[in-house]
Amino acid sequence: MRDHPRATWLDPTSGEHLDERALLAEMATRQVVLLGETHTVAEIHRWQLHVATVLRFLRPNIAVGFEMFPRRVQAVLDEWVDGELGTDAFLDKVEWGTVWGFDAQLYLPLFHFCRQHRVKMLALNCHRPLVTRVGKEGWEAIPENERDGLTPSAEATPAYRQYLANLGLGRGPVADGAAAPPSSATDRFVRAQQTWDRAFASSIARALQQPEPPLVIGIIGRGHLEYGHGTPYQLADLGVTSTGVLLPTTSAQIDVSHASGISDAVFRLDEPDPEAPMPAKMLKAIEEHKARVAAEAKVELQ
């Protein structure tokens, strides 16, 4: 027997239950609602679809933006929504297997939702090599005509650097049991992460620059959203301040000492299915990144 009601939304600051109708009605008044994800968990993608469906009912003029697509395939997304492509042709034309690579079955219900309801799909990402270049060379070294339409990121806050360091992202060696100092999140990694943050924010901000702007729903990895860092921070720098962030959790309880401020609300999922496998190319990239960061940290310490 379950000891909690269905559709359990929680306030991450207090741990208290939230009224679902009131919460989503308020979210529907925002400019942007960002739905964080762990890419490999099917139950999270189902939750995103359910939230998008409710928000569309409350506010029919919506657009759904996806981290998974670079801006250069926007025309293909338009073809898909217009019903001009079958599923296989769509995945082929957006180069799904090489650009993203996670199991397409996790995302297809969201894509079909947009297609069937003629909801605008937005390609939020930038050209992947740009991220690598900015991380390695810095923003100022990139010629303006090679910036994929992006403007410089707002400078990373100490809190964001600490957040990335705590996650072990872009971090050099830290002694067992020791807290990660903010400086251990290497500048190279922070610059790269912020390029993604700014790309998502820039694409969303562009979609809002029309006479009757839609509510933009963002499908983005949660590491770009938590605690107001990442994309919400870059959106604010671009003048978009009415942003909601909703996150899922598989935990039975919320630890408010750590979750406070992580998002506007957290949805407690049913027990999720096992995670889908990580694409082999992504596992390889992660290992190469770890090795590169360790080598850089060793050089810095010499």
C-alpha positions as CSV (number, residue, x, y, z in Angstrom):
1,M,0.0,0.0,0.0
2,R,1.4,3.4,-1.0
3,D,1.7,5.9,1.8
4,H,1.6,9.0,-0.4
5,P,-1.0,10.4,-2.9
6,R,-0.6,10.4,-6.7
7,A,0.7,13.5,-8.4
8,T,2.9,14.4,-5.5
9,W,4.4,17.9,-6.0
10,L,6.7,19.0,-3.2
11,D,8.2,22.4,-2.2
12,P,11.9,21.8,-2.1
13,T,12.4,24.5,0.5
14,S,9.9,23.3,3.0
15,G,9.3,19.7,1.9
16,E,5.5,20.4,2.1
17,H,3.1,19.1,-0.5
18,L,1.9,21.6,-3.2
19,D,-1.5,21.8,-4.8
20,E,-1.0,20.5,-8.4
21,R,-3.7,22.7,-10.0
22,A,-2.5,25.9,-8.3
23,L,1.2,25.1,-9.1
24,L,0.7,24.4,-12.8
25,A,-1.8,27.3,-13.3
26,E,0.9,29.6,-11.9
27,M,3.6,28.0,-14.1
28,A,1.3,28.7,-17.1
29,T,1.7,32.4,-16.5
30,R,5.5,32.3,-16.8
31,Q,7.5,33.2,-19.9
32,V,9.5,29.9,-19.6
33,V,9.1,26.6,-17.8
34,L,12.1,24.4,-17.7
35,L,11.6,20.7,-17.1
36,G,14.9,19.1,-16.0
37,E,15.8,15.6,-16.8
38,T,18.2,12.7,-16.4
39,H,18.6,11.7,-20.0
40,T,18.4,7.9,-19.5
41,V,15.3,7.6,-17.3
42,A,12.1,6.8,-19.2
43,E,9.8,7.8,-16.3
44,I,11.2,11.3,-16.4
45,H,10.4,11.7,-20.1
46,R,6.8,10.5,-19.4
47,W,6.6,13.1,-16.6
48,Q,7.8,15.8,-19.0
49,L,5.1,14.8,-21.5
50,H,2.4,14.9,-18.8
51,V,3.4,18.4,-17.6
52,A,3.6,19.7,-21.2
53,T,0.1,18.4,-21.9
54,V,-1.3,20.2,-18.9
55,L,0.5,23.4,-19.6
56,R,-0.8,23.3,-23.2
57,F,-4.4,22.9,-21.9
58,L,-3.9,25.9,-19.6
59,R,-2.2,28.0,-22.2
60,P,-2.6,26.7,-25.8
61,N,0.2,28.9,-27.3
62,I,3.3,26.9,-26.3
63,A,6.6,26.0,-27.9
64,V,8.8,23.1,-26.7
65,G,12.6,23.6,-26.8
66,F,15.0,20.7,-26.8
67,E,18.6,20.5,-25.7
68,M,19.0,17.5,-28.0
69,F,19.0,19.5,-31.3
70,P,21.5,22.1,-32.6
71,R,20.1,25.2,-34.2
72,R,21.2,24.1,-37.6
73,V,18.5,21.4,-37.8
74,Q,15.6,23.8,-36.9
75,A,14.2,23.4,-40.5
76,V,14.0,19.7,-40.0
77,L,12.0,20.1,-36.8
78,D,9.6,22.4,-38.7
79,E,9.3,19.7,-41.4
80,W,8.5,17.1,-38.7
81,V,5.8,19.2,-37.0
82,D,4.3,19.9,-40.4
83,G,3.9,16.2,-41.0
84,E,6.4,16.1,-43.9
85,L,8.7,13.4,-42.5
86,G,8.3,9.9,-41.1
87,T,9.9,9.0,-37.8
88,D,13.0,7.2,-39.4
89,A,13.5,10.0,-41.9
90,F,13.3,12.6,-39.1
91,L,15.8,10.9,-36.9
92,D,18.1,10.5,-39.8
93,K,17.9,14.2,-40.9
94,V,18.6,15.5,-37.4
95,E,21.5,13.1,-37.1
96,W,20.1,11.7,-33.9
97,G,22.6,8.9,-33.6
98,T,25.7,11.1,-33.9
99,V,24.5,14.4,-32.4
100,W,22.6,13.0,-29.3
101,G,22.7,9.2,-29.3
102,F,20.5,8.3,-26.4
103,D,17.7,5.9,-27.1
104,A,15.2,7.8,-29.4
105,Q,12.3,5.8,-27.9
106,L,12.7,7.8,-24.7
107,Y,11.9,11.1,-26.6
108,L,9.6,10.0,-29.4
109,P,6.4,10.5,-27.3
110,L,7.3,14.1,-26.8
111,F,8.2,14.6,-30.5
112,H,4.9,13.0,-31.5
113,F,3.0,15.2,-29.1
114,C,4.4,18.3,-30.8
115,R,3.7,16.8,-34.2
116,Q,0.1,15.8,-33.5
117,H,-0.8,19.1,-31.9
118,R,1.3,21.3,-34.3
119,V,3.3,22.6,-31.4
120,K,6.5,24.5,-32.4
121,M,9.7,22.6,-31.6
122,L,12.8,24.6,-30.9
123,A,16.4,23.5,-31.5
124,L,18.1,25.0,-28.4
125,N,21.7,23.8,-28.8
126,C,24.7,25.2,-30.6
127,H,27.3,23.7,-32.9
128,R,29.1,21.1,-30.6
129,P,32.6,22.1,-31.7
130,L,31.9,25.6,-30.5
131,V,31.6,24.3,-26.9
132,T,35.0,22.6,-27.2
133,R,36.6,25.7,-28.7
134,V,35.3,28.1,-26.1
135,G,36.4,25.7,-23.3
136,K,39.9,25.4,-24.8
137,E,40.5,28.9,-26.2
138,G,38.1,31.2,-24.4
139,W,35.2,33.2,-25.9
140,E,37.2,36.2,-27.1
141,A,39.3,33.9,-29.3
142,I,36.3,32.8,-31.4
143,P,35.6,35.0,-34.5
144,E,32.2,36.6,-34.4
145,N,31.0,34.8,-37.5
146,E,31.9,31.4,-35.9
147,R,29.9,31.9,-32.7
148,D,26.7,30.3,-34.0
149,G,24.6,33.4,-33.1
150,L,25.6,33.4,-29.4
151,T,26.5,36.3,-27.3
152,P,29.0,36.0,-24.4
153,S,27.8,34.2,-21.3
154,A,27.3,36.1,-18.1
155,E,30.2,35.4,-15.8
156,A,29.9,32.3,-13.7
157,T,29.1,33.0,-10.1
158,P,31.2,31.4,-7.3
159,A,28.1,29.5,-6.3
160,Y,27.9,27.9,-9.8
161,R,31.5,27.0,-9.8
162,Q,31.0,25.4,-6.4
163,Y,28.0,23.5,-7.7
164,L,30.0,22.1,-10.6
165,A,32.9,21.3,-8.4
166,N,30.6,19.4,-5.9
167,L,29.3,17.3,-8.8
168,G,32.8,16.4,-9.7
169,L,32.4,18.0,-13.2
170,G,35.5,19.3,-14.7
171,R,37.3,18.8,-11.4
172,G,40.8,18.0,-10.7
173,P,41.8,15.5,-7.9
174,V,40.3,16.1,-4.5
175,A,41.3,14.2,-1.4
176,D,38.9,11.5,-0.1
177,G,36.3,13.1,2.2
178,A,37.4,16.6,1.4
179,A,35.0,19.3,0.2
180,A,35.7,20.3,-3.4
181,P,36.9,23.9,-3.5
182,P,35.3,26.1,-6.2
183,S,38.7,26.5,-7.9
184,S,38.8,22.8,-8.6
185,A,36.1,23.3,-11.3
186,T,38.6,24.1,-14.1
187,D,38.1,27.3,-16.1
188,R,38.0,25.3,-19.3
189,F,35.1,23.1,-18.1
190,V,33.2,26.1,-16.7
191,R,33.5,28.0,-20.0
192,A,32.3,25.0,-21.9
193,Q,29.3,24.4,-19.6
194,Q,28.3,28.1,-19.8
195,T,28.4,27.9,-23.6
196,W,25.7,25.3,-23.4
197,D,23.8,27.3,-20.8
198,R,23.9,30.4,-23.0
199,A,23.0,28.6,-26.1
200,F,19.8,27.2,-24.6
201,A,18.9,30.6,-23.1
202,S,19.6,32.5,-26.3
203,S,17.4,30.2,-28.4
204,I,14.6,30.5,-25.8
205,A,14.9,34.3,-25.7
206,R,14.7,34.5,-29.5
207,A,11.5,32.5,-29.4
208,L,10.0,35.0,-27.1
209,Q,10.7,38.0,-29.4
210,Q,7.4,38.0,-31.3
211,P,4.2,39.9,-30.9
212,E,2.3,37.0,-29.1
213,P,5.1,35.0,-27.6
214,P,4.4,31.4,-26.6
215,L,5.1,29.8,-23.3
216,V,8.4,28.1,-23.9
217,I,8.8,24.7,-22.3
218,G,12.4,23.6,-22.1
219,I,13.5,20.0,-22.1
220,I,17.0,20.2,-20.7
221,G,19.4,18.2,-18.5
222,R,18.9,19.1,-14.9
223,G,22.5,20.1,-14.3
224,H,21.9,23.2,-16.5
225,L,18.9,24.2,-14.3
226,E,19.4,23.4,-10.6
227,Y,19.6,26.2,-8.0
228,G,19.0,28.9,-10.6
229,H,22.4,28.4,-12.1
230,G,23.0,27.6,-15.7
231,T,20.2,28.4,-18.2
232,P,17.9,30.3,-15.7
233,Y,20.9,32.6,-14.8
234,Q,21.7,33.2,-18.5
235,L,18.0,33.8,-19.3
236,A,17.9,36.5,-16.6
237,D,21.0,38.1,-18.1
238,L,19.0,38.2,-21.4
239,G,16.1,39.9,-19.7
240,V,13.9,36.8,-19.3
241,T,13.1,36.8,-15.6
242,S,9.7,35.0,-15.5
243,T,11.2,31.5,-15.5
244,G,9.9,28.4,-13.7
245,V,12.0,25.3,-13.0
246,L,10.4,21.9,-12.3
247,L,12.4,18.8,-11.5
248,P,11.6,15.2,-10.8
249,T,12.9,13.0,-8.0
250,T,13.0,9.3,-7.3
251,S,13.6,9.8,-3.6
252,A,10.8,9.1,-1.1
253,Q,11.7,12.1,0.9
254,I,13.2,15.5,0.2
255,D,16.2,16.7,2.2
256,V,15.4,20.4,2.5
257,S,18.9,21.1,3.8
258,H,20.2,20.3,0.3
259,A,17.1,20.8,-1.9
260,S,16.2,24.3,-0.8
261,G,16.2,26.5,-3.8
262,I,16.9,23.7,-6.3
263,S,13.7,24.5,-8.3
264,D,10.2,25.9,-7.9
265,A,8.8,22.5,-7.3
266,V,9.8,18.8,-7.3
267,F,7.6,16.0,-8.5
268,R,8.0,12.6,-6.8
269,L,8.0,9.9,-9.4
270,D,6.7,6.4,-9.1
271,E,9.5,3.8,-9.0
272,P,11.1,4.3,-12.4
273,D,12.1,1.6,-14.9
274,P,15.8,0.8,-15.1
275,E,17.8,3.4,-16.8
276,A,18.5,3.1,-20.5
277,P,22.1,2.4,-21.3
278,M,24.4,5.4,-21.9
279,P,25.6,5.6,-25.6
280,A,29.0,4.1,-26.1
281,K,30.4,7.3,-27.7
282,M,29.2,9.3,-24.6
283,L,30.8,6.9,-22.2
284,K,34.1,7.2,-24.2
285,A,33.8,11.0,-24.2
286,I,33.3,11.0,-20.4
287,E,36.3,8.9,-19.8
288,E,38.4,11.1,-22.2
289,H,37.2,14.2,-20.4
290,K,38.1,12.8,-17.0
291,A,41.6,11.9,-18.2
292,R,42.0,15.4,-19.8
293,V,40.9,17.1,-16.6
294,A,43.2,15.0,-14.5
295,A,46.1,15.8,-16.8
296,E,45.3,19.6,-16.7
297,A,45.1,19.6,-12.9
298,K,48.5,17.8,-12.7
299,V,50.1,20.4,-14.9
300,E,48.5,23.3,-12.9
301,L,49.9,21.8,-9.7
302,Q,53.5,21.6,-11.0
